[in-house]
Structures are given as structure tokens and as C-alpha cells.
Amino acid sequence: MNGWMNALNDLDADRIISAFAEDATAFFPVVKAERVDGKAAIAAVIRDYVAGSTKKTNIVPEDLRVD
């Protein structure tokens, strides 16, 4: 998970996208207010987000838990 967070903070679209399975479903409330189904659709949202971002982020999760 730390690698994915680093990719997100670095705005590295390829590394972010590589974490998703072909049949993944995601919700990006800040970027797109509806569910996104499939890796190709998720990749499009992520690439649009990265292309529109002007600076890297610094998201630091606390009490991270992945089920």
C-alpha cells in the first residue's frame, strides 16, 4: 500500500494504474462523482487527474488498514 500511496503522491499514473485488476471497481469522489468499472475506465480517470494536476500531493495515511 505504501508503494501505491507513493505513486499517488508522485502523480505517477502508470504505477497507480498497475495496482488495479482488470475487473476492478473504484470511486474517486474528488475527481468523478460516480463509480468507475474496469481497469481501462479507472486508468482514464487517473490519467485525466494526473494531467490536470499542477503539483504533487503529500497524502500520508494514518492507521491504514486494507481488508
C-alpha positions in Angstrom: 0.0 0.0 0.0 2.9 2.4 0.7 4.1 1.9 -2.9 0.7 2.9 -4.2 0.5 5.9 -1.9 3.9 7.0 -3.1 2.8 6.6 -6.7 -0.3 8.7 -6.0 1.8 11.4 -4.2 4.3 11.4 -7.1 1.4 11.6 -9.7 2.8 8.5 -11.5 -0.2 7.3 -13.5 1.4 4.1 -14.6 2.3 3.0 -11.1 -1.1 4.0 -9.8 -2.9 2.1 -12.5 -0.8 -1.0 -12.2 -2.3 -1.7 -8.8 -5.8 -2.3 -10.2 -7.2 -5.6 -11.5 -8.9 -5.7 -14.9 -12.3 -6.1 -13.2 -11.7 -3.5 -10.5 -14.3 -1.0 -9.4 -13.4 2.3 -7.9 -14.9 5.5 -6.6 -13.0 8.8 -6.9 -15.2 11.3 -5.1 -13.0 14.3 -5.7 -12.4 13.5 -9.4 -15.5 11.8 -10.6 -18.7 11.6 -8.5 -19.8 8.1 -9.8 -18.4 4.6 -9.7 -15.9 3.6 -12.3 -15.9 0.0 -13.5 -12.9 -1.8 -15.1 -9.2 -1.0 -15.3 -9.4 0.9 -18.6 -12.1 3.3 -17.2 -10.1 3.7 -14.0 -7.0 4.4 -16.0 -8.8 7.1 -17.9 -9.9 8.8 -14.7 -6.4 8.6 -13.2 -4.7 9.9 -16.4 -7.1 12.8 -16.5 -6.5 13.6 -12.9 -2.7 13.4 -13.3 -2.8 15.5 -16.5 -4.8 18.2 -14.7 -2.7 18.3 -11.5 -0.1 21.0 -11.2 1.7 19.7 -8.2 2.5 16.5 -6.4 0.4 15.6 -3.4 1.5 14.6 0.1 -1.1 12.2 1.4 0.1 10.4 4.5 -2.3 7.7 5.7 -2.8 7.2 9.4 -4.0 3.9 10.9 -4.0 2.3 7.4 -5.9 -1.0 7.2 -6.5 -3.0 4.0 -9.1 -5.8 4.1 
